[in-house]
Amino acid sequence: QVQLVESGGGLVQTGGSLKLSCAVSGSIFSINRMGWYRQTPGKQRELVAAITSGGSTDYADFVKGRFTISKDNAKNTGYLQMNNLKPDDAAVYYCNVEGTYDSGRFYRRFNDWGQGTQVIVSS
């Protein structure tokens, strides 16, 4: 099985920074893609940034130049560095991971979500 644990959210002032982490554990064989999404009440979850196993990255326009997604393959952990935070960035941030794990008999694909971490930006 696969477990995702997010951390790093919290309260920050406008213009401040936070770094989110998403640790993936279990019998992980490979991680193909990791994405960070965010959601506010009444709105759909939206993509913030994503990174592939090869290191290719993709960012939503509203975070370009401010957020940086990265990963540590040795630790099976992904990060989202958020700088120059704005009140509109306040949301619950979720990581989503696609990959393959060893079930003991077969390699199986997974596509799992973290539990979410709250980011609050005070003006």
C-alpha positions in Angstrom: 0.0 0.0 0.0 0.9 3.6 -0.4 0.7 6.4 2.1 0.9 10.2 1.5 1.6 12.6 4.3 1.6 16.3 3.7 3.1 18.9 6.0 4.2 22.5 6.0 1.0 24.4 5.9 0.2 27.2 8.3 -0.5 30.9 8.7 1.7 33.4 6.9 1.5 37.1 6.2 1.1 38.5 2.7 4.4 38.3 1.0 5.7 35.5 3.2 6.8 32.0 2.3 5.9 28.5 3.1 7.3 25.1 2.0 4.9 22.2 1.7 6.1 18.6 1.7 4.5 15.4 0.5 6.2 12.3 1.7 5.3 9.0 0.0 5.8 5.8 1.8 5.1 2.1 1.1 6.6 -0.3 -1.3 7.1 2.3 -3.9 8.6 1.2 -7.2 8.4 4.4 -9.0 6.8 7.8 -8.9 5.8 9.1 -12.3 4.1 12.3 -11.5 3.5 14.5 -8.5 1.1 17.4 -8.5 0.0 20.0 -6.0 -3.6 21.2 -6.1 -5.5 23.6 -4.0 -9.2 24.0 -3.1 -11.2 26.7 -1.4 -14.8 26.2 -0.2 -17.3 26.2 -3.0 -14.7 25.9 -5.7 -13.2 23.0 -7.7 -9.8 21.7 -6.9 -7.3 23.3 -9.2 -3.8 22.4 -10.3 -1.1 24.5 -8.9 2.0 22.7 -10.1 3.2 19.3 -11.2 6.5 17.5 -11.8 7.2 14.4 -13.7 9.7 11.6 -13.0 12.0 13.2 -15.6 11.9 16.6 -13.8 9.6 18.4 -16.2 7.5 20.9 -14.4 4.2 22.7 -15.1 2.7 25.6 -13.3 -0.6 27.4 -13.2 -0.3 30.9 -14.5 -1.3 32.4 -11.1 1.8 30.9 -9.4 4.4 31.3 -12.1 7.4 33.0 -10.7 6.3 32.6 -7.1 6.1 28.9 -6.5 8.6 26.1 -7.2 7.9 22.4 -7.3 10.7 20.0 -6.6 11.3 16.4 -5.5 13.8 14.3 -3.7 13.8 10.9 -5.4 15.8 9.3 -2.7 13.3 10.3 -0.1 10.2 9.8 -2.3 9.2 13.3 -1.2 7.9 16.2 -3.1 8.0 19.9 -2.2 6.2 23.1 -3.1 8.1 26.2 -2.2 5.7 29.1 -2.1 7.0 32.6 -2.1 5.4 36.0 -2.1 2.1 34.5 -0.9 -1.0 36.5 -1.5 -4.4 36.3 0.3 -5.8 34.6 -2.9 -3.4 31.7 -2.3 -5.2 30.7 0.9 -6.6 27.2 0.4 -6.2 23.6 1.4 -3.3 22.3 -0.6 -3.3 18.6 -1.7 -0.6 16.5 -3.2 -1.5 13.9 -5.8 1.0 11.2 -6.7 0.9 8.7 -9.6 3.2 5.8 -9.6 3.7 2.1 -9.2 4.1 0.1 -6.0 5.0 -3.5 -5.3 2.0 -5.3 -4.0 4.0 -8.4 -3.2 2.9 -10.3 -6.2 2.5 -7.6 -8.9 3.5 -4.1 -9.6 0.4 -2.0 -9.4 -0.3 1.5 -10.4 -1.5 4.0 -7.8 -3.0 7.5 -8.0 -3.4 8.8 -4.5 -4.2 12.1 -2.7 -2.7 13.4 0.5 -4.9 14.5 3.3 -4.5 18.2 2.6 -2.7 21.0 4.4 -4.2 24.3 5.2 -2.5 27.5 4.0 -3.8 30.8 5.5 -2.5 34.1 4.2 -3.2 37.2 6.3 -3.4 40.5 4.7 
